[in-house]
Amino acid sequence: MILKLIIISVVLLGIGFIGFAISILVKKNGQFPETHIGNTEFLKKEGVSCATSQDKLEQAKAFKKGRYKKDTILEKVFSNL
């Protein structure tokens, strides 16, 4: 009984993977869909962007203005003592 269930599960997963592979092959560019927030046209129009990218940009701005101090965790701990 359990072996039959495992075989059915493996067959269904295999069909799913084959279907996904065929859809990639048939598509125009043949690439995986882009899922990064920053590359989505609809979200760009709405003004939504990736939090990690925004953080990196803000850190770069602060570094250029001289308001960025690069401390290690140990330096922060010892400065509070």
MITOR-136787 format. One record per residue (C-alpha): x, y, z; residue in one letter. Coordinates in pm, 1 decimal, always signed. Each point is the difference from the previous one (the first is absolute). Last residue first. Layout:
N
+----------+----------+----------+---------+
|        X |        Y |        Z | residuo |
+----------+----------+----------+---------+
|        X |        Y |        Z |       a |
...
+----------+----------+----------+---------+
! end
This chain:
81
+----------+----------+----------+---------+
|        X |        Y |        Z | residuo |
+----------+----------+----------+---------+
|  +3174.8 |  +4888.0 |  +2858.9 |       l |
|   -205.4 |   +132.8 |   -293.8 |       n |
|   +309.5 |    +58.8 |   -217.9 |       s |
|   +108.7 |   -359.2 |    +55.1 |       f |
|   -323.2 |   -143.6 |   -138.6 |       v |
|     -3.3 |   +230.0 |   -303.2 |       k |
|   +364.6 |    -75.5 |    -77.6 |       e |
|    -70.4 |   -373.0 |    +27.9 |       l |
|   -291.5 |    +21.5 |   -243.6 |       i |
|   +216.8 |   +168.4 |   -259.6 |       t |
|    -38.5 |   +362.2 |    -75.5 |       d |
|    -24.1 |   +170.7 |   -339.8 |       k |
|   -103.4 |   +354.6 |    +65.2 |       k |
|   -224.3 |   +159.4 |   -258.6 |       y |
|    -84.4 |   +366.5 |    +17.1 |       r |
|   +280.4 |    +99.3 |   -235.4 |       g |
|   -232.7 |   +121.5 |   -274.1 |       k |
|   +125.8 |   -270.1 |   -237.9 |       k |
|    -54.9 |   -269.9 |   +263.2 |       f |
|   -354.7 |   +121.8 |    +64.1 |       a |
|    -82.5 |    -19.3 |   -370.3 |       k |
|   +151.2 |   -350.4 |    -28.4 |       a |
|   -198.6 |   -113.8 |   +303.0 |       q |
|   -318.5 |   +137.2 |   -154.0 |       e |
|    +65.2 |   -182.7 |   -327.9 |       l |
|    +73.2 |   -328.4 |   +179.2 |       k |
|   -319.5 |    +32.6 |   +204.8 |       d |
|   -206.5 |    +70.3 |   -310.3 |       q |
|   +140.4 |   -310.4 |   -168.8 |       s |
|    -79.1 |   -215.1 |   +302.6 |       t |
|   -352.3 |   +139.9 |    +26.9 |       a |
|    -74.5 |    -77.1 |   -366.2 |       c |
|   -210.5 |   +257.8 |   -177.0 |       s |
|   -357.7 |   +125.2 |     -5.3 |       v |
|    -68.3 |   +329.0 |   -178.8 |       g |
|   -327.7 |   -115.8 |   -157.6 |       e |
|   +152.5 |    +22.9 |   -349.0 |       k |
|   +297.3 |   -205.3 |   +117.8 |       k |
|   -241.2 |   -257.4 |   +144.8 |       l |
|   -169.1 |    -46.6 |   -337.3 |       f |
|   +334.0 |    -23.6 |   -184.6 |       e |
|   +140.4 |   -276.0 |   +221.8 |       t |
|   +380.1 |     +9.7 |    +11.8 |       n |
|    +36.8 |   +140.3 |   +352.0 |       g |
|   -231.4 |   -259.9 |   +150.2 |       i |
|   +213.0 |   -293.3 |   -114.3 |       h |
|   -213.8 |   -280.3 |   -143.9 |       t |
|   +128.1 |    -13.9 |   -356.2 |       e |
|   -149.2 |   -302.6 |   -174.2 |       p |
|   +245.8 |   -275.1 |    -86.7 |       f |
|   +140.9 |    +32.3 |   -346.1 |       q |
|    -92.4 |   -134.8 |   -344.6 |       g |
|     -5.9 |   +342.3 |   -159.9 |       n |
|   -320.1 |    -54.5 |   -203.8 |       k |
|   -157.5 |   -268.0 |   +215.6 |       k |
|    -29.8 |   -355.8 |   -134.0 |       v |
|   +307.8 |   -133.0 |   +179.9 |       l |
|   -104.2 |   +152.0 |   +333.5 |       i |
|   -352.9 |   -142.5 |    -32.0 |       s |
|   +146.1 |   -340.4 |    -87.8 |       i |
|   +217.8 |     +1.5 |   +311.0 |       a |
|   -296.9 |    +91.5 |   +221.3 |       f |
|   -209.5 |   -279.7 |   -151.5 |       g |
|   +283.1 |   -249.5 |    +51.9 |       i |
|    +32.5 |   +110.2 |   +360.9 |       f |
|   -373.9 |    -41.1 |    +60.1 |       g |
|     -9.3 |   -339.7 |   -168.0 |       i |
|   +290.8 |   -112.0 |   +217.4 |       g |
|   -176.6 |   +122.5 |   +313.0 |       l |
|   -309.1 |   -200.0 |    -98.1 |       l |
|   +207.4 |   -313.0 |    -68.7 |       v |
|   +187.6 |    +33.9 |   +330.8 |       v |
|   -325.5 |    +39.9 |   +192.6 |       s |
|   -159.6 |   -301.7 |   -173.0 |       i |
|   +305.9 |   -213.1 |    +77.7 |       i |
|     +1.2 |   +111.5 |   +364.9 |       i |
|   -371.7 |    -77.3 |    +36.3 |       l |
|    +43.8 |   -348.1 |   -153.2 |       k |
|   +291.2 |    -69.2 |   +235.9 |       l |
|   -217.0 |   +102.7 |   +295.9 |       i |
|   -271.6 |   -249.0 |    -98.0 |       m |
+----------+----------+----------+---------+
! end
